[in-house]
């Protein structure tokens, strides 16, 4: 499966004709590879790349990628773009080009083993590069990141990060709230995303059982909350456009759990699951009246 910055299955960042010496078409993988070679510890998801294209000069971005290896000013301009989109802090040190771009650095490996509070990630194992995928959803006061993840038991799942805004288009990902969804929660969330269920709510996550999240369908959008005791509530509206990518991520992860043939049964299974959830909610409502 190949994901491109501007579309799925097509070419990316193809713009008006440029001088012959300038490459104007780069895949998302190539862009991320070059950023890593330049020493930027970032990974652009398709929605982030789309947002950069909409707010920056695309041809200048590609030109900077081409020249930054030997041009400090081009590298500095790229750093400014990444900072403006909340991917680097304003006081981030100048990047050092990676010596072995195919292998994660010791610092990256250490980060992948840490959870949001800086403790050893007991419920998480490292993922091979080909299995990594994430999508961001940005709000005015907070943001979300849906990540492909694997539990310590080897089950493919989704981890949800929530971070508060610290400035315009800048978010405190270092102090994010992370919730790794269980095997039972994946279909419940997907049923809401596909329209078979109105909402879902889960709690008792984390080592101290103080984390949780909710997802609710609302007219024209979804609304997501990520919470942790004694922390500000991360509340983000999610458009239908963002939900398409998030839904695809959940389907991908469930497909890895059950195998490719499972995806052909997915609509029927989700419809049945949603019907069961709605029937149970009606029974609970009736029992309390």
Secondary structure, 3 states (H helix, E strand, C coil): CCECCCCECCCCCCCCCCCCCCCCCCCHHHHHHHHHHCCCCCCCCHHHHHHHHHHCCHHHHHHHHHHCCCCHHHHHHHHHHHHHCCCCCCCCCCCCCCCCCCCCCHHHHHHHCECCCCCECCCCCCCCHHHCCEEEEECCCEEEEEEEEECCCCCEEEEEEEEEEEECCEECHHHCEEEECCHHHHHHHHHHHCCCCCEEEEEEECCCCCEEEEEEEECCEEEEEEEECCCCCEEEEEEHHHHHHHHHHHHHHHHHHHCCCHHHHHHHHHHHHHHHHHHHHHHHHHHCC
